[in-house]
Amino acid sequence: MIVIAGFTSCMQNDVKEDDVPKKYFDENKLNGCFALYNNGTGVFTVYNLKRYRDSAFLPASTFKIVNSLIGLQTGKISSDSMVIAWDGVKRPIEAWNKDLNMYQAFRASAVPYYQEVARRIGKDTMQFWLDSLQYGAGKDKKNYKISTIDTFWLDNSLKITPDQNLGVVKQLYFDELPFSKCISKK
């Protein structure tokens, strides 16, 4: 399997830097970045371009996208209505404390559901897909390896730049990821 398109989402000539969002970050005492890609014009509007392009962070909840696609591709998730039973552990987010299907888990950002999906996928298969997608390549372009199968996207062992993360979503939108067509269209 070959992935031709890289994860770099923006090229220097189609980026519009915009400092308007700065006031919202400042008001909330946050250091961050914001990017908006217009599919119609191909223009990126970015606040804090250096952080957007050059700083890698743990993917956290954004990894649900890739975890879901890999789960569906490998058959570990049969459909968005597949239920994973609640393990009975009471967690502070009430929406997580019940049996959930993928649709519900995605909307609730249910970490326990996605941890179970990752365990079912397994470390070797997950690593294969991360390598195939070049997911988790920091600015040094080296893929990060999975530490623990059910926490690697939460524990800083896997990092991705915001630019690369947007690249994944852009490739998904344009059907450029190496998943079965019936998977990426669900």
C-alpha atoms as one frame of an Amber mdcrd trajectory, in Angstrom:
protein
   0.000   0.000   0.000   1.414   3.365  -0.994   0.280   6.738   0.248   1.244
   9.345  -2.321  -0.113  12.477  -0.712   1.762  13.706   2.334   0.113  15.177
   5.363   1.285  18.699   4.741  -1.893  20.665   4.278  -0.722  24.111   3.427
   1.699  25.436   0.928   3.332  28.814   1.407   1.452  30.416  -1.524  -2.105
  29.569  -0.387  -1.889  30.653   3.253  -3.549  33.786   4.565  -2.298  34.692
   8.018  -4.963  36.234  10.240  -4.411  37.606  13.755  -8.131  38.165  14.520
  -8.384  34.945  16.627  -5.471  36.153  18.800  -7.825  38.144  21.025  -9.806
  34.988  21.902  -6.673  33.072  22.801  -5.387  36.026  24.840  -8.733  36.520
  26.660  -8.644  32.892  27.752  -4.911  32.903  28.511  -4.266  30.206  25.904
  -1.403  29.627  23.511  -2.740  27.975  20.398  -3.423  28.179  16.723  -6.429
  28.196  14.440  -6.702  27.091  10.821  -9.586  27.132   8.390  -9.355  25.538
   4.969 -11.756  26.692   2.253 -12.317  23.765  -0.127 -13.801  26.119  -2.726
 -10.834  28.459  -2.994  -8.043  26.262  -1.619  -7.043  29.041   0.779  -5.926
  28.394   4.343  -6.585  31.068   6.909  -4.233  30.536   9.830  -3.573  32.214
  13.127  -0.135  31.441  14.619   1.299  29.794  11.511   4.569  28.737  13.152
   2.764  26.789  15.886   0.349  25.348  13.323   3.116  24.033  11.073   6.001
  23.314  13.415   4.689  22.222  16.821   3.603  18.626  17.404   1.055  17.698
  20.050  -0.697  14.566  21.223  -3.737  14.010  19.006  -6.144  13.284  21.903
  -9.752  13.296  20.714  -8.864  13.987  17.090  -7.446  10.438  16.964 -11.041
   9.136  17.070 -11.177   9.755  13.321  -8.204   7.522  12.515  -9.076   4.971
  15.219 -12.607   4.688  13.767 -11.361   4.284  10.203  -8.823   1.625  11.185
 -11.442  -0.153  13.298 -13.867  -0.209  10.361 -11.195  -1.187   7.822  -9.979
  -4.111   9.928 -13.487  -5.237  10.837 -12.940  -4.620  14.559 -15.857  -2.200
  14.271 -18.548  -3.683  12.039 -20.550  -0.461  11.616 -21.299   2.813  13.346
 -24.082   1.040  15.231 -21.805  -1.641  16.713 -22.127  -1.584  20.498 -19.235
  -2.036  22.879 -20.498  -2.913  26.330 -19.705  -0.566  29.200 -17.044  -2.078
  31.462 -18.914  -0.956  34.592 -16.213   1.529  35.640 -17.875   4.788  36.708
 -16.192   7.746  35.002 -16.678  11.490  35.526 -18.282  11.951  32.092 -21.752
  10.470  32.476 -22.211   9.852  28.732 -19.383   7.269  28.918 -21.070   5.202
  31.656 -23.231   2.981  29.463 -23.077   0.676  26.489 -22.221   2.784  23.421
 -22.214   2.330  19.685 -19.558   4.030  17.583 -21.873   6.872  16.589 -22.611
   7.665  20.247 -19.001   7.149  21.325 -17.694   9.482  18.634 -20.120  12.236
  19.603 -19.359  11.821  23.321 -15.617  11.524  22.678 -15.777   8.357  24.778
 -12.186   7.429  25.574 -13.101   3.980  27.009 -14.859   2.990  23.770 -11.868
   3.976  21.657  -9.447   2.326  24.054 -11.337  -0.930  23.543 -11.316  -0.423
  19.771  -7.535   0.060  19.883  -7.094  -3.092  22.013  -9.167  -5.050  19.493
  -7.122  -3.667  16.595  -3.895  -4.632  18.350  -0.495  -2.992  18.493   1.018
  -4.496  15.329  -2.007  -3.776  13.125  -2.373  -0.267  14.549   1.328   0.412
  13.926   0.962  -0.860  10.343  -1.847   1.601   9.686  -0.104   4.516  11.402
   2.993   3.831   9.291   0.884   3.492   6.116  -0.826   6.805   6.827   2.410
   8.426   8.005   0.300   9.475  10.964   2.191  10.826  13.903   5.186  12.044
  11.983   6.351  15.121  13.831   8.162  17.961  12.147  11.243  15.720  12.020
   9.175  13.360   9.788   9.877  10.318  11.947   6.868   8.267  12.971   6.346
   7.873  16.661   5.884   4.353  17.908   2.991   3.064  19.927   3.760   2.923
  23.632   0.701   1.279  25.160  -2.051   0.282  22.723  -4.899   1.928  24.620
  -3.248   5.220  25.580  -0.611   6.132  22.972  -2.717   8.968  21.501  -3.246
  10.385  25.003   0.140   9.918  26.714   2.443  12.041  24.496   4.151   9.057
  22.866   2.406   9.894  19.576   2.416  13.480  18.375   1.174  15.240  15.282
   1.291  18.838  14.082  -1.988  20.700  13.587  -1.057  20.980   9.897  -0.668
  17.210   9.605  -3.896  16.637  11.516  -5.805  18.921   9.152  -4.103  17.043
   6.306  -5.732  13.813   7.509  -9.176  15.419   7.517  -8.551  16.963   4.099
  -7.454  13.589   2.679 -10.524  11.951   4.208 -12.779  14.588   2.657 -11.194
  14.148  -0.772 -11.201  10.330  -0.452  -7.405  10.131  -0.585  -6.839   7.831
   2.385  -5.989   4.165   1.744  -9.212   2.803   3.213 -11.906   0.855   1.392
 -14.322   3.200  -0.325 -17.263   1.826   1.601 -15.404   2.655   4.842 -14.505
   6.265   4.061 -17.994   7.047   2.743 -19.814   5.945   5.941
